[in-house]
Structures are given as structure tokens and as C-alpha cells.
Amino acid sequence: MIGDFRFRLNGATPPLSVDDWRERARGRVPRMVWAYIENGADDERTLQENQAAYRDWYLNQRVLAGVADVDLTVTIAGTRLDLPIVLAPTGLAGAAHWHGDLGAARAAERNGTRLVLSSASSYSIEEVGRGTEEHHWFQLYPWRDRRLIGSLMDRARDSGFTALFVTVDVPVYGNRLRERRTGMAIPPTLTPARILDAARRPRWIYGYLRHRRTTLRNLIPDDARVSEVESVEIQSENLTADIGWGDLEWIRSRWNGPLYVKGVLHPDDAERVVDLGVDGVVVSNHGGRQLNAVPPAIRALPAVAERIGHRADVLVDGGIRSGTDVIIALALGARACLIGRPLVYGLAGGGTRGVAAVLAILREEMIRGLTLMGTPTVKDLGPDSLSPARRPTLT
């Protein structure tokens, strides 16, 4: 059963950081799955800078502050969270580990937070709704077929999902070269060499053959026998490059709960989104997997937060690998952060328990960091909590 996974460390030091979980995950999955997890678009400039941009900031430390307890609680979409970190929607999570989205949702509950379930999830909306104790949130692509996306919204509402996150930065797929070179293109392609590589990961191949959690379950009927390739083709066929503001207006009119738009980088877009009645935005470049050479999300965050932070929730994702990164993001105007790759590192390295361990590490790092900064609550974070690490270049 999911949740009963046990680590067998054989005397080895357990993973102590997100980077440790990354290294553990790398050895657990086939190369083509690892390429899917790690790659970005084109030369991966934005992917690399997403993470590096956090080094632009130093934390300001204040001493003798007497911080005995640290409060990490925030409220997002009307839900009180014990941790300002939400699990981001990750398509095909079951390729990393068969526990997939359901295991990730249960790990989020253990840590007092929520999962945003991907439209391209390996467990259906209904399976996650039935298999969890708390309400979670659902991610939607504004695909071509309004009957399809309307059905997904209805299913999410009926299954207890209380907020909707609409991803707007995938009118077409980004040029993900590592995926294409290793066979994880659209559609995926298998060769004898790739099958042999997967067979060298017996734990992964056992989970794959036993549980078959590598199809996009929301896009196929429960009783349909559809292959992984066919389910991915269904999704790709529904992408439409001509999505516009009218599509978002239609979604807003049809969804009566909290609505967030994911994939915003420009403050003008953020303002227009809020003018349409959206409750918040996620400042995001899709983890560097879509348009290459756009700014790192953390650099785009302050301008968006300044423009709309008084009217709507501002969240951010991309490049977060530590509790310190979360602190920096909150100080720059985010109410909370979403994590994608760290979620998958934990999932690939240890299933449900791995995801829970990643969240626990981030919580511990945040508490330690805020205590050393002399900051008792995340609500006290702001621009004066940081100093620039690099002087601007004079021209």
C-alpha cells in the first residue's frame, strides 16, 4: 500500500538535503525518465539561471532576538497551511515512482500543506480525491476542447478539489532536447537499449510492470486500454497555440472557487489576470522547460508582487532547492512557493516517504534559518530581510 514504503539504508547516511535526494533519485530511474525530470528547453539557460539567481541575495541576520518559536503558517486559497510550500503539478509523476500523485498528496498532508494535482497526473482526479483526507487543488490546461476542460473542472469540484490553477505558458511544448534525445519526446519512443537501461533498475521496473502508473489517467475512460504513448498523444493533440484572454474569462465564469493563473512573468499580464477576477498568480517559467532565455522566476517576482500583491496572492516556483531559497522568495513578495523537481526527487528516491522527507528537510531549514535571522514568523519577512549579493554594474 502507498504510505507503507520503508527505507532500507543499509547503514548509509540518509539524505540530508534536497541535493542528496536528487543524487538518490538519479540512480533509481532509467536515463530517459531522468531526462524528463531534469531537462529544460534548448540550451537550458533559464533552467540553470532559475536556481543560480537565488545567489543574488544575502539574508540579513539579527542577533539576540530571542526567537524561541518560528511560525511558518500561511493562508492560500482560503486554506491554512502549516508550511509555505505547496507541491507543484507534475505531469506523469508515476514515471518517477508508482506512488505518483496520490503518494505526493499524502506526503503533503503529513506536512500540513497541499498538492496541486496535474491534469496530466498518473492517478485520476477521483483516485486522489478518494485516497486523501484533506481537500487538494487541481491544475488545468486551457486546451482546445472546452468540453474536456469543463469535464475536468466538474470532476475536480465533485471530488473535493477546492482551488483551480490554470497553466497558461504551454500553448505549444518547449524544445526539450534531452527528452528528445533519450526517447521521452511526444510521443515517447522505446528502443532495445532503452528497455535494457530500464531493466537495470529492478526496483523501478518492478513498480512499472506491477502498477502501470505511466499513463495520463484523467484523459482516458476508466475501462479503456490505452497505452502510455496514446495517452500522451491525447494531451498533445489538445494543445492550442491560439489560447487567449477569452479562454481565461470562460474558465473564471465556470469555476466558482479560488482561481490561480500559473506561468505569469510580466507585471502587466499579472495585473490583467487579476482584473479578470483571478485570486492569485504563480510567477513561473515552467521550470525552464518552455520558453528559453526568459528571466529566472525569482527575478520576475518582485515586480509582479509590487504590482498586484495588495490585491491577490503571489506565489512563485522554479529553482527552489532549500529552505533558504523559500525564505528569499517570501522576502521578495511571495506568499508561498511551489516545488516541482524536489517533489520528484523525493518520489523517485523513496515514494511517499521520500516526498514527506523532502518537505521535512525544507521545513527544518526554514525554521533554522529564520531562528538565526532573528525572525519569528514568515509574515515578518520583507525586502529589509535581504541584501543584494552583487553590486549592479555601472554603465
ZAMARGU-4260 file (C-alpha; in steps of 0.2 Angstrom, whole numbers, plus 5000, padded with zeros to 4 digits):
<rodrens>
0) 5000/5000/5000 | 5006/5018/4997 | 5012/5026/5013 | 5019/5009/5019 | 5036/5011/5010
5) 5051/5008/5021 | 5069/5015/5018 | 5082/5002/5018 | 5098/5012/5020 | 5110/4998/5024
10) 5120/5009/5036 | 5121/5023/5023 | 5119/5041/5029 | 5101/5046/5025 | 5098/5060/5013
15) 5100/5077/5022 | 5096/5089/5009 | 5086/5091/4993 | 5103/5089/4983 | 5105/5072/4992
20) 5088/5067/4987 | 5092/5072/4969 | 5108/5061/4969 | 5097/5046/4976 | 5084/5049/4963
25) 5096/5049/4949 | 5101/5031/4952 | 5084/5025/4954 | 5076/5029/4937 | 5080/5025/4919
30) 5090/5038/4909 | 5075/5043/4899 | 5065/5046/4914 | 5079/5056/4922 | 5080/5067/4906
35) 5061/5070/4908 | 5063/5075/4926 | 5079/5086/4924 | 5079/5094/4907 | 5074/5111/4901
40) 5072/5120/4884 | 5085/5122/4871 | 5102/5126/4879 | 5094/5126/4896 | 5099/5144/4901
45) 5083/5148/4910 | 5084/5131/4919 | 5101/5134/4925 | 5098/5153/4930 | 5082/5148/4939
50) 5092/5141/4953 | 5108/5152/4952 | 5098/5168/4954 | 5095/5164/4972 | 5113/5168/4975
55) 5109/5186/4971 | 5104/5188/4989 | 5111/5188/5006 | 5100/5185/5022 | 5101/5199/5035
60) 5105/5191/5052 | 5100/5200/5068 | 5106/5193/5084 | 5099/5192/5102 | 5082/5192/5095
65) 5075/5179/5107 | 5066/5168/5094 | 5061/5153/5103 | 5047/5148/5091 | 5045/5150/5072
70) 5028/5152/5064 | 5028/5146/5046 | 5009/5146/5043 | 5001/5155/5029 | 4984/5155/5021
75) 4982/5151/5002 | 4965/5149/4993 | 4956/5150/5010 | 4966/5136/5017 | 4978/5137/5032
80) 4994/5129/5028 | 5007/5124/5041 | 5021/5127/5028 | 5023/5140/5015 | 5027/5127/5002
85) 5015/5118/4990 | 5018/5103/4979 | 5018/5109/4961 | 5008/5100/4947 | 5020/5087/4939
90) 5014/5078/4924 | 5017/5059/4923 | 5023/5058/4941 | 5021/5040/4941 | 5036/5038/4930
95) 5047/5043/4944 | 5039/5030/4956 | 5022/5021/4956 | 5016/5030/4971 | 5014/5045/4960
100) 5002/5059/4963 | 4992/5050/4977 | 5008/5047/4987 | 5013/5065/4984 | 4996/5071/4991
105) 4998/5060/5006 | 5015/5067/5009 | 5009/5085/5008 | 4995/5081/5021 | 5008/5074/5033
110) 5017/5091/5032 | 5001/5102/5033 | 5001/5108/5015 | 4993/5103/4999 | 4997/5096/4982
115) 4991/5104/4965 | 4986/5089/4955 | 4991/5090/4937 | 4979/5087/4923 | 4992/5075/4916
120) 4993/5065/4933 | 4996/5046/4934 | 4982/5045/4946 | 4965/5051/4942 | 4956/5065/4950
125) 4944/5053/4958 | 4958/5042/4964 | 4967/5056/4973 | 4950/5063/4980 | 4946/5046/4987
130) 4963/5042/4993 | 4966/5058/5003 | 4960/5065/5019 | 4961/5084/5015 | 4955/5094/5000
135) 4968/5097/4987 | 4970/5108/4972 | 4969/5105/4953 | 4979/5111/4939 | 4971/5114/4922
140) 4977/5117/4904 | 4966/5128/4894 | 4966/5115/4880 | 4956/5116/4863 | 4942/5106/4868
145) 4931/5115/4881 | 4920/5100/4884 | 4936/5091/4890 | 4942/5105/4901 | 4924/5108/4908
150) 4923/5090/4912 | 4939/5091/4921 | 4933/5106/4931 | 4917/5097/4936 | 4926/5081/4941
155) 4938/5091/4952 | 4924/5100/4960 | 4914/5084/4963 | 4930/5075/4970 | 4933/5089/4983
160) 4946/5099/4975 | 4944/5117/4981 | 4955/5128/4970 | 4960/5128/4952 | 4977/5133/4945
165) 4977/5137/4926 | 4993/5134/4917 | 4995/5147/4903 | 5013/5145/4897 | 5011/5129/4887
170) 5002/5134/4870 | 5015/5123/4862 | 5028/5112/4870 | 5045/5119/4873 | 5060/5112/4864
175) 5066/5100/4877 | 5082/5092/4869 | 5087/5080/4882 | 5069/5072/4882 | 5070/5071/4863
180) 5087/5063/4863 | 5083/5050/4876 | 5066/5045/4869 | 5054/5055/4880 | 5048/5065/4866
185) 5030/5067/4860 | 5026/5053/4858 | 5039/5043/4868 | 5049/5030/4859 | 5057/5014/4865
190) 5072/5005/4859 | 5080/4989/4865 | 5094/4999/4873 | 5082/5010/4882 | 5072/4995/4888
195) 5089/4987/4894 | 5093/5003/4903 | 5076/5002/4912 | 5079/4984/4917 | 5095/4988/4926
200) 5084/4997/4939 | 5075/4982/4946 | 5065/4992/4959 | 5059/5004/4946 | 5055/4991/4933
205) 5045/4981/4946 | 5035/4996/4951 | 5032/5000/4932 | 5026/4982/4927 | 5016/4979/4943
210) 5007/4995/4944 | 5007/5003/4927 | 5006/5021/4933 | 5013/5029/4917 | 4998/5034/4908
215) 4988/5051/4910 | 4973/5044/4919 | 4962/5059/4918 | 4962/5059/4899 | 4956/5041/4897
220) 4940/5032/4902 | 4942/5020/4917 | 4939/5005/4907 | 4949/5009/4892 | 4965/5000/4887
225) 4976/5015/4882 | 4995/5014/4881 | 5007/5027/4888 | 5010/5033/4871 | 4992/5035/4866
230) 4988/5044/4882 | 5002/5057/4879 | 4996/5059/4861 | 4978/5064/4868 | 4986/5078/4878
235) 4997/5084/4864 | 4983/5084/4852 | 4973/5096/4863 | 4986/5109/4864 | 4981/5125/4855
240) 4993/5140/4851 | 4979/5152/4850 | 4973/5152/4868 | 4969/5170/4874 | 4961/5180/4887
245) 4944/5174/4882 | 4948/5157/4887 | 4953/5163/4904 | 4937/5173/4906 | 4927/5157/4901
250) 4936/5147/4915 | 4933/5160/4928 | 4915/5161/4924 | 4914/5142/4925 | 4924/5139/4941
255) 4916/5147/4957 | 4931/5143/4969 | 4948/5151/4971 | 4957/5153/4954 | 4975/5155/4951
260) 4985/5158/4935 | 5002/5149/4933 | 5015/5154/4921 | 5015/5173/4923 | 5031/5183/4922
265) 5026/5201/4917 | 5018/5213/4929 | 5006/5219/4915 | 5000/5201/4912 | 4998/5199/4931
270) 4988/5215/4933 | 4976/5210/4918 | 4974/5192/4926 | 4968/5200/4942 | 4957/5212/4934
275) 4948/5197/4927 | 4944/5191/4944 | 4958/5179/4947 | 4963/5176/4965 | 4982/5174/4963
280) 4996/5171/4951 | 5011/5159/4951 | 5026/5168/4944 | 5034/5154/4934 | 5043/5150/4918
285) 5038/5131/4919 | 5055/5127/4927 | 5064/5132/4912 | 5055/5119/4901 | 5045/5131/4890
290) 5052/5147/4883 | 5071/5148/4885 | 5080/5164/4889 | 5066/5171/4899 | 5071/5178/4916
295) 5073/5167/4931 | 5056/5167/4941 | 5064/5174/4957 | 5070/5189/4947 | 5052/5192/4939
300) 5044/5190/4956 | 5047/5207/4964 | 5039/5217/4950 | 5024/5206/4950 | 5022/5207/4969
305) 5024/5226/4969 | 5010/5227/4955 | 4997/5215/4962 | 5002/5209/4979 | 4990/5221/4988
310) 4976/5213/4978 | 4980/5195/4975 | 4991/5181/4981 | 5008/5180/4973 | 5016/5163/4973
315) 5032/5158/4964 | 5041/5142/4958 | 5057/5137/4949 | 5074/5134/4956 | 5070/5131/4974
320) 5081/5119/4982 | 5082/5124/5000 | 5073/5132/5014 | 5084/5147/5012 | 5078/5149/4994
325) 5060/5149/5001 | 5065/5162/5014 | 5072/5173/5000 | 5056/5171/4989 | 5045/5176/5003
330) 5055/5191/5007 | 5054/5196/4989 | 5035/5196/4989 | 5029/5178/4988 | 5016/5172/5000
335) 5021/5154/4997 | 5032/5143/4985 | 5028/5128/4974 | 5041/5115/4972 | 5041/5103/4957
340) 5058/5094/4954 | 5062/5092/4973 | 5045/5084/4974 | 5050/5072/4960 | 5067/5069/4968
345) 5059/5063/4984 | 5046/5052/4974 | 5059/5044/4964 | 5071/5041/4979 | 5058/5035/4991
350) 5040/5036/4986 | 5028/5044/4998 | 5041/5044/5012 | 5053/5052/5001 | 5042/5067/4997
355) 5037/5069/5015 | 5056/5068/5019 | 5060/5082/5007 | 5046/5093/5014 | 5053/5090/5032
360) 5070/5095/5026 | 5064/5111/5019 | 5054/5114/5035 | 5069/5111/5046 | 5080/5123/5035
365) 5067/5136/5036 | 5065/5135/5055 | 5084/5135/5057 | 5086/5150/5045 | 5073/5161/5052
370) 5079/5157/5070 | 5097/5163/5065 | 5090/5178/5056 | 5080/5183/5072 | 5064/5182/5063
375) 5049/5174/5072 | 5037/5172/5058 | 5036/5172/5039 | 5025/5186/5039 | 5039/5197/5046
380) 5049/5194/5030 | 5051/5208/5018 | 5064/5217/5007 | 5073/5223/5023 | 5077/5204/5027
385) 5089/5204/5012 | 5104/5212/5005 | 5110/5211/4987 | 5124/5199/4985 | 5131/5208/4969
390) 5133/5226/4966 | 5124/5232/4950 | 5135/5235/4935 | 5138/5254/4932 | 5136/5259/4914
</rodrens>
